[in-house]
Amino acid sequence: MYDIVVIGAGPAGASAALFAAKAGKKTLVIDSDKSMTKRAWVENHYGVMEITGPDLVEIGKKQAAKFGAEITENTVTNIVKTANGVQVETENQNYEAKHVILATGAVAELAEKIGVKTKPGTEPRIKTVVDADPAGKTNVEGIWAAGTVAGVSVHTIITAGDGAKVAINIVSELNGERYVDHDVLKA
């Protein structure tokens, strides 16, 4: 059983997976390889002169994998509550998890299908978003949302990022105390 399954490997999903895996949580990322960031040209990130969206997505996945996150390319078709958490169903395999982070970008259909409350989006061309609280929790226990699908701006943001925020909140809940991850320079 995974502690956290992240659906989507764009900036919100990969940053969530990076922080969750770095915190020692068994983490899986299921990515459909359809991130809207793959069409981006980015030159407004602090500390990064310029980068293509595809490179940004690949680096994010590599960073998450560096800390132990497993990454698979597949499409999630359903999420079903179980006695111990949820079962994440894909086109060809099922996964058990304690928590799921929806980081599906502009796509809210899966959330609607599994009973997660949605609301109108406020970004151009984003019609529907998940109705998540500031921590990223939805109305369905164990289901969280991060990034654009949770109503956060479509811009990739380099600081802690929305996905990292949600992952840290889940890690804190799993640990039973507030989790803080702040690296320092190595001597």
C-alpha positions as a printed Julia matrix, in Angstrom:
187×3 Matrix{Float64}:
   0.0    0.0     0.0
   1.22   3.47   -0.87
   1.06   6.32    1.61
   0.34   8.76   -1.22
  -0.62   8.34   -4.86
  -0.26  11.5    -6.92
  -2.28  11.71  -10.11
  -0.43  13.95  -12.54
   3.28  14.77  -12.91
   3.13  18.43  -13.88
   4.57  21.03  -11.48
   1.95  20.47   -8.75
   2.09  16.69   -8.95
   5.86  16.37   -9.21
   6.45  18.82   -6.38
   3.94  16.93   -4.22
   5.69  13.65   -5.01
   9.13  15.13   -4.38
   8.19  16.38   -0.91
   6.23  13.23    0.0
   9.01  10.86   -1.07
  11.7   12.99    0.55
   9.71  12.76    3.79
   9.99   8.98    3.57
   6.43   8.3     2.45
   5.84   5.51   -0.05
   4.8    7.55   -3.06
   3.52   6.71   -6.52
   2.95   9.17   -9.36
   0.53   8.14  -12.11
   0.95  10.39  -15.11
  -1.01  10.43  -18.35
   1.76  12.47  -20.06
  -0.74  15.21  -20.98
   0.45  18.07  -18.75
  -0.36  21.48  -20.15
   3.1   22.52  -18.94
   4.53  20.39  -21.74
   3.45  23.2   -24.09
   5.08  25.96  -22.02
   8.14  28.12  -22.41
   9.22  29.31  -18.95
  11.49  32.27  -18.28
   9.91  33.71  -15.16
  11.16  31.25  -12.52
  13.45  32.63   -9.87
  16.91  31.12  -10.3
  16.18  29.65  -13.75
  17.0   31.73  -16.81
  14.74  29.76  -19.14
  13.45  26.23  -19.61
  11.01  24.42  -21.85
   7.89  22.98  -20.32
   8.83  19.42  -21.35
  12.24  19.8   -19.67
  10.63  21.25  -16.53
   8.23  18.29  -16.3
  11.02  15.74  -16.85
  13.28  17.37  -14.23
  10.39  17.39  -11.75
   9.8   13.67  -12.29
  13.53  12.95  -11.93
  13.67  14.93   -8.68
  10.73  13.0    -7.25
  12.29   9.69   -8.36
  15.61  10.71   -6.78
  13.89  10.6    -3.37
  12.14   7.3    -4.06
   8.86   8.18   -5.73
   7.75   5.57   -8.24
   6.48   7.0   -11.52
   4.3    5.22  -14.02
   2.6    6.38  -17.19
  -1.06   5.42  -17.2
  -4.55   6.89  -17.08
  -6.57   6.76  -13.87
 -10.12   5.63  -14.58
 -11.62   5.55  -11.08
 -10.92   5.87   -7.36
 -12.9    3.74   -4.9
 -12.98   4.02   -1.09
 -11.72   0.94    0.79
 -11.55   0.01    4.46
  -7.95   1.29    4.7
  -7.98   4.18    2.23
  -8.62   4.11   -1.49
  -8.08   1.96   -4.54
  -6.81   3.85   -7.56
  -7.87   2.1   -10.75
  -6.02   2.6   -14.02
  -6.51   1.17  -17.47
  -4.43  -1.9   -16.6
  -3.59  -1.97  -12.87
  -5.0   -1.04   -9.46
  -3.11   0.58   -6.56
  -3.98   0.86   -2.85
  -3.23   4.12   -1.05
  -3.92   5.92    2.2
  -4.18   9.28    0.4
  -4.52  10.55   -3.17
  -3.52  13.94   -4.52
  -5.42  15.02   -7.62
  -2.95  17.13   -9.62
  -4.72  16.73  -12.94
  -4.25  20.27  -14.23
  -7.19  21.56  -16.24
  -9.06  18.26  -16.03
 -11.66  17.85  -13.26
 -13.71  14.97  -14.71
 -12.12  12.3   -12.48
 -12.85  14.41   -9.39
 -16.48  14.78  -10.42
 -16.77  11.06  -11.18
 -15.64  10.06   -7.67
 -17.9   12.53   -5.85
 -15.43  15.31   -5.11
 -17.2   18.66   -5.01
 -16.26  21.09   -7.76
 -16.92  24.73   -8.48
 -16.5   27.13  -11.4
 -12.9   27.97  -12.26
 -11.61  31.54  -12.27
  -8.71  31.13  -14.73
  -9.31  31.65  -18.45
 -10.28  28.36  -20.14
 -10.46  26.49  -16.78
 -14.2   25.88  -16.49
 -14.33  23.61  -13.41
 -12.01  23.11  -10.43
 -12.05  21.01   -7.27
 -13.5   22.69   -4.2
 -10.54  22.1    -1.84
  -9.82  23.86    1.43
  -6.57  25.86    1.87
  -4.76  22.69    3.03
  -5.79  20.88   -0.16
  -8.44  18.62    1.42
 -11.6   17.84   -0.51
 -14.99  16.7     0.75
 -13.93  13.06    0.29
 -11.69  11.72    3.06
  -8.25  10.77    1.75
  -8.66  12.73   -1.48
  -6.69  15.96   -1.77
  -6.17  18.37   -4.66
  -3.28  20.58   -5.75
  -2.45  22.94   -8.56
  -4.7   24.11  -11.33
  -7.39  21.46  -10.69
  -7.65  22.9    -7.14
  -8.19  26.42   -8.45
  -4.58  27.56   -8.16
  -3.21  29.74  -10.94
  -2.07  27.91  -14.06
   1.36  29.49  -13.62
   4.17  27.22  -12.47
   5.57  28.68   -9.26
   9.05  27.82   -8.09
   8.81  28.5    -4.33
   7.24  25.74   -2.24
   4.49  25.33   -4.8
   0.93  24.17   -4.24
   1.69  20.49   -4.7
   4.46  20.65   -2.13
   2.11  22.44    0.28
  -0.5   19.71   -0.05
   2.1   16.93    0.3
   3.5   18.56    3.45
  -0.03  18.74    4.88
  -0.58  15.03    4.18
   2.83  14.08    5.61
   1.96  16.1     8.73
  -1.35  14.22    9.04
   0.34  10.85    8.55
   3.06  11.72   11.1
   0.62  13.17   13.65
   2.65  16.39   13.92
   3.61  19.31   11.69
   6.29  18.29    9.17
   8.9   20.82    8.06
  11.38  20.25    5.22
  14.04  22.9     4.92
  17.4   21.88    3.5
  20.66  23.59    4.44
  23.92  23.83    2.54
  26.2   20.85    3.0
  29.62  21.67    4.42
